[in-house]
Amino acid sequence: MTHWLGIFFPQPMNTLLLKKTFAAALLFGTLATPALAADNVKPLSKKEDTVCIQAAVGVRETSLGAGFAAFASTVSAAYSTRQPALLAAWEIVEKSARKTAVKAAWTSFSTSKKSAAAAWKKTRTDAWKAFSTAAKTCKVDVSAESSGRAIDAQ
């Protein structure tokens, strides 16, 4: 009788031998994998202070969260202010006065939005600068965080 692996191995297979080989491979993989993985893990240097860097990350993230909340609130308020200003402008019958009012509503909105964007950019820049300074003090390699700065800038 030919084993189902006969499509790969045309000779008759000893099922017991196949089961033992499979069991040995499975056992070796289960036992050896964690040990091999542990060899690839670099222990932290005694100079690295993970508690220090965790505090720096916490301060940075809190600052970024508060800064974004302020940005979102300011932009939301700008939209809330723009709507009634535009509606009121479009109630004006006289064409040149209406045009002036519409332009004023959009200018006010643009100014608020640009101001919010500038404040958010400053918050991001300040938070990341403070984090970089803290990382140097903590003596921790934070190169893994470099992509985060670019993501925050988007």
TAVEN-V394109 format. One record per residue. PSI is psi in whole degrees, 0 to 359 (* if undefined). BURIAL is + if it has 16 or more other ideal C-beta (glycine too) atoms within 10 Angstrom, else -. D_FIRST is the distance of its C-alpha to the first C-alpha in Angstrom with 1 decimal. Layout:
# TAVEN-V394109
psi = (PSI | PSI)
burial = (BURIAL | BURIAL)
d_first = (D_FIRST | D_FIRST)
This chain:
# TAVEN-V394109
psi = (137 | 138 | 160 | 337 | 2 | 337 | 334 | 323 | 101 | 341 | 154 | 137 | 142 | 112 | 320 | 317 | 318 | 316 | 319 | 318 | 316 | 316 | 319 | 318 | 318 | 316 | 315 | 316 | 320 | 318 | 324 | 330 | 311 | 324 | 319 | 321 | 321 | 330 | 334 | 351 | 126 | 126 | 153 | 142 | 150 | 338 | 339 | 132 | 95 | 329 | 320 | 313 | 328 | 320 | 319 | 319 | 318 | 316 | 315 | 311 | 322 | 316 | 316 | 319 | 316 | 321 | 319 | 322 | 319 | 318 | 310 | 320 | 317 | 316 | 319 | 317 | 323 | 318 | 319 | 328 | 325 | 318 | 304 | 329 | 318 | 319 | 318 | 322 | 321 | 353 | 343 | 127 | 317 | 125 | 312 | 323 | 319 | 316 | 317 | 318 | 319 | 315 | 320 | 320 | 315 | 322 | 316 | 316 | 313 | 317 | 315 | 317 | 318 | 321 | 317 | 318 | 319 | 318 | 319 | 318 | 317 | 319 | 314 | 312 | 313 | 318 | 317 | 326 | 315 | 321 | 316 | 318 | 316 | 322 | 322 | 320 | 323 | 346 | 48 | 137 | 117 | 28 | 334 | 341 | 352 | 325 | 334 | 322 | 317 | 322 | 319 | 331 | 348 | *)
burial = (- | - | - | - | - | - | - | - | - | - | - | - | + | - | - | - | - | - | - | - | - | - | - | - | - | - | - | - | - | - | - | - | - | - | - | - | - | - | - | - | - | - | - | - | - | - | - | - | + | - | - | - | + | - | - | + | + | - | - | + | - | - | + | + | - | - | + | - | - | - | + | - | - | + | + | - | - | + | - | - | - | + | - | - | + | + | - | - | + | - | - | - | - | - | - | - | - | - | - | - | + | + | - | - | + | - | - | - | + | - | - | + | + | - | - | + | - | - | - | + | - | - | + | + | - | - | + | + | - | - | + | - | - | + | + | - | - | + | - | + | - | + | - | - | + | - | - | + | - | - | - | + | - | -)
d_first = (0.0 | 3.8 | 6.6 | 9.6 | 11.5 | 9.8 | 13.0 | 15.0 | 13.0 | 11.2 | 9.8 | 6.7 | 8.4 | 9.7 | 10.3 | 13.5 | 14.8 | 14.3 | 16.2 | 18.9 | 19.4 | 19.8 | 22.1 | 24.1 | 24.6 | 25.6 | 28.0 | 29.5 | 30.1 | 31.7 | 33.9 | 34.8 | 35.6 | 38.8 | 40.0 | 39.5 | 41.2 | 44.1 | 44.7 | 45.4 | 47.9 | 51.5 | 53.7 | 57.0 | 59.9 | 62.6 | 65.0 | 63.1 | 64.5 | 61.9 | 64.3 | 66.9 | 64.7 | 63.4 | 67.1 | 67.7 | 64.7 | 66.0 | 69.5 | 68.2 | 66.0 | 68.8 | 71.2 | 68.9 | 68.2 | 71.9 | 72.8 | 70.4 | 71.6 | 75.1 | 74.1 | 72.4 | 75.4 | 77.9 | 76.0 | 75.6 | 79.3 | 80.1 | 78.2 | 80.0 | 83.3 | 82.6 | 81.9 | 85.3 | 87.1 | 85.6 | 86.3 | 89.9 | 90.2 | 89.1 | 91.8 | 94.5 | 96.2 | 97.9 | 95.5 | 96.5 | 96.6 | 93.2 | 91.8 | 93.2 | 91.7 | 88.2 | 88.4 | 89.5 | 86.6 | 84.1 | 85.9 | 85.9 | 82.2 | 81.4 | 83.6 | 81.9 | 78.4 | 79.2 | 80.8 | 77.7 | 75.5 | 77.7 | 77.8 | 73.9 | 73.6 | 76.1 | 74.3 | 71.0 | 72.6 | 74.5 | 71.4 | 69.3 | 72.2 | 72.7 | 69.0 | 69.1 | 72.1 | 70.6 | 67.4 | 69.5 | 71.3 | 68.0 | 66.7 | 63.3 | 61.4 | 61.1 | 59.6 | 56.8 | 59.6 | 60.8 | 58.8 | 60.2 | 63.7 | 62.7 | 61.0 | 64.2 | 66.3 | 64.7)
